[in-house]
């Protein structure tokens, strides 16, 4: 006769890593960035350096902490020989101390092309992580 199961089975971990949910290539590059909060009740102002950047957002190491959920205006000095890239709506989606990540909410076609050109020009095997796929099939 079988004994009833008293313990629930332990969940199995997959033997493979989950697919990275990012749809765009992320470039590990350090660019000067200035930011300013768009909402008067959250007057975040500061400067820092990007840790990485993609078409959808970037990670910033700053001199002042910000609050998750804040909308910022960013001025990013890309290494493309042109003037700074000015973004008017970047949403803070992750914060850890003085590091934070933003998602670019509105990116014009011209800014998107410029950012994509900069990413592809500076991307190399040493700037991408080997733990995730280079392309995503949709």
C-alpha positions, 0 to 999 in steps of 0.5 A: 500500500502506498503512503500518502504524500505529505510534502509537496514536491520541490519545484524543479529549476530549468537546466537552461537560462531564461531568455533575456526579455530585452528586444534591443542590443544593450551596449556597455558604454560610458557617456556623460549624462545630465538629468532633471525631474519633470515633476515639481514635487520630485525635483531630481537634478544631477549628473552621472555616467551611463553604464549601458545604453540601448534603444529602449533605455539605459542604466545610469550611475549618478551623483544623487539618488532618484525615486522609482517612477519619476519622469526625467529629462536626459541630456546624453553626450554620445561619442558620435561627434554630434551635440548631446542627445536630449530626451524629454521623457525617461521613466525611472524603472529601477533604482539601487542607491545611486544607480538607476535605469530608465526607459525611454518613453518617447523617442523620435525617429531621428533620435532613434536612428542616431542612437541605433547608429551609435550603438552599432558603431561601438558594439564589439564582442567585448562590449556585450555579455556572453550569457544572453542571445545576440538576437531574438526571433519573434 
